[in-house]
Amino acid sequence: MLEVTALGWTLTIAVIVALLALDLSVGILRPHVVGFREAAAWSVFYIAVAVAFGLVFASVAGWDLGAQYFAGYIVEKSLSVDNLFVFVIIMSTFAVPEKYQQEVLTFGIIIALVLRVIFIALGATLLSLFSFMFLVFGLVLIWTAVQLFRHRDEDPSVEDNVLVRATRRILPVTDEYVGGKLFARIDGRRVATPLFVVLIAIGSTDLLFALDSIPAVFGVTEHAYIVFVANAFALLGLRALFFLVKGLLDRLVYLSTGLSVILAFIGVKLVLHWAHTAISPQIPEISTPASLVVIVAVLVITTVASLIKVRRDPDATAHAGSVRSHTRDQRPVER
């Protein structure tokens, strides 16, 4: 059983807050267009930090728990790439100027981190109180996987977002960006700028991804600490990763298919775990090393197959996937 002291939690949170402050200073205090070199350097930095933490954690807590961390990190990183896909759609839909995209991304990451902390605490509490929540989480992931696979060739509709529609209905919104402001005064009238609507869209998107990603990572570990650090380190590199891969996302044509397979696999793992503990110990469970192998294998196969597909068919375009159909009301998005 993993026991993390108050000092351990404090030091971990301090490191994450420091990294978040660093990201915040780069993304907000110095708005600029991010080039490939800068994005690559920051991406390597955040991945190296996450790997270094995993190695230190494994050497202290044991390699079984270390494997759980790396499995959770890979799951969250892969889901984060799909999250980036939706960010690209939102940025394109609202035509966010490149110099403000860092600011939007940084706020989006902060919102995502806060939401996931809340859901981690809630999920850990529910799992400790009610063992059948493993079954519930498993069925939710399987349902999400089926829906994502069914609508793998679609993109979520930003214009159909309930919070975005409500914002436009309640607040007067200007069509023009006013510097980096969320609100501005135009002709004596205080109005919200498109940047504010973009943050609402990204925040609500983060909420939906948190609903899927938290059960998914609880499928590879039951320890709230590992769930938290896996999520935190996966999210911290999102800003740089966005600028590094946004031009390559269209090539990952099988990404949503691969993610649906991973979610379904973890869902089955959770159901088997519940059955093993609640029904009969004779029912087999899926081990963490096996989970790690399957997740990595699916991601590798998905990436290679995507690149082969695009090479054979240059017109093939990737989609983020959706849990419900938007084919009727979706508008085409330029990328």
Disulfide bonds with the S-S distance in Angstrom:
none
